[in-house]
Amino acid sequence: MGDKKISLIIPVYKVEKYLNKCVESVVNQTYKNLEIILVDDGSLDSCPSICDEWAKKDERIIVIHQQNKGLSGARNTGIKSASGQYIGFIDSDDYIKYDMIELLYKAMEKYDAKIGMCSYNIEYEDSSYIEKAAMPKEGVYSSTQALNLLLENKVIKNFVWNKLYNIRLFDDISFPQGKNFEDIYVTYKLFLKAEKIAVINDGLYNYIQRKGSISKDISIKNVNDFFEGYIKRYNDLFMIVDKTSKINQLCQIAEAYAYYCGFKGIKKQLKYVKKFLNKEKKELPYFGKLSKSKKIQFLLNAVGISFYSQYKIKKLFKGMHK
């Protein structure tokens, strides 16, 4: 079914344990008019040969072998090679439900939306625990509504992989070369351009939590890339979003700062984050209008006090004002 071609990009790097399950979940989609682009990003294990074997089995599969450029570089290569009217991204250690693409396509067509988004399941590597992520109410959202939910960071996350996009959104948007946490730098830009975003609540994408993933690595580079992405997004959106969204972004940065302060060897790299937070809390004219509990949470985060200490102090503060 479906007369519109959809390009699905799968970056591949050192995932030989997971790759077959991922690709199998894509080739067996109920939506058949697919272009499946496997970008072997210089993987040194058996992934290159696994990709080539899949291309022999399914004529919809295109394999691109390249020197290692990182996840952003692999995704950008896939975007340049895509010929579909819609485009999606799947991480090669994850897998998707058999009808994910069909349901996202139908939702986008129904609402004339440029982005379709589904819920996802968080699955641990040994399959010992599976949890469906929270999502907003099913339906269609404007760019502004979806962006505000993204900045709230509760029911819409930065992930690019549980979504389907009109490929024209990427005409002037690409993933930042050499950066980790690359989704932070891109998703808000796509939301701004989309006009309408269709949401379905079904958990159709299976996100595997595994050892060795970028999100689990506390390194100087990861910490710098993470905060650089959030601060860039904050500055880019400062004149666009409302006061609540500004506060939500600052609190996210502050909470992450407090978390990372607990690790050795990176405190020197966090100085610029603390400087940024202290500057913003002084300059934002509406900061004084925050509730007392919210202000205490923000200030404690800004100076890097542990979550446990925050909890104890906030509990004491709450008791003093009963």
Secondary structure by P-SEA (a helix, b strand, c coil): cccbbbbbbbbbccccccaaaaaaaaaaccccbbbbbbbccccccaaaaaaaaaaaacccbbbbbbccccaaaaaaaaaaaccccccccccccccccccaaaaaaaaaaaacccbbbbbbbbbcccccbbbbbbbcccccccaaaaaaaaaaccccccccccccccccccccccccccccccccccaaaaaaaccbbbbbccccbbbbbccccccccccaaaaaaaaaaaaaaaaaacccccaaaaaaaaaaaaaaaaaacccccccccaaaaaaaaaaaaacccccccccaaaaaaaaaaaacccaaaaaaaaaaaaaacc
